[in-house]
Amino acid sequence: MDAFAPTPPEWTNKAIHAYQFCCPNCKASSREATEVWLNRRSPVITEDRRRKWQEFYNCHCSCAWWAWSSDRPPTDLSSQQNINPL
């Protein structure tokens, strides 16, 4: 499955809006999803002229959900170790 495919996969038809950026059924994070699709063809322009789009996730518990890209929590990259520094 290509997350950037122009055509949405069938499972997105049953997706529900998650108001917190996690599965509304089991509270799993987006990283635990078994499938992902980003609706990059229909961005929404916010009041401050930024783009946001729908991100769809098919959770391991079989719940399909979506949330706005602007609702994604920041990633803490400082906790990741650089294995091969140059």
Secondary structure, 3 states (H helix, E strand, C coil): CCCCCCCCCHHHHHCEECCCCCCCCCCCCHHHCCEEEEEEEEEEECCCCCEEEEEEEECCCCCEEEEEHHHCCCCCHHHCCCCCCC
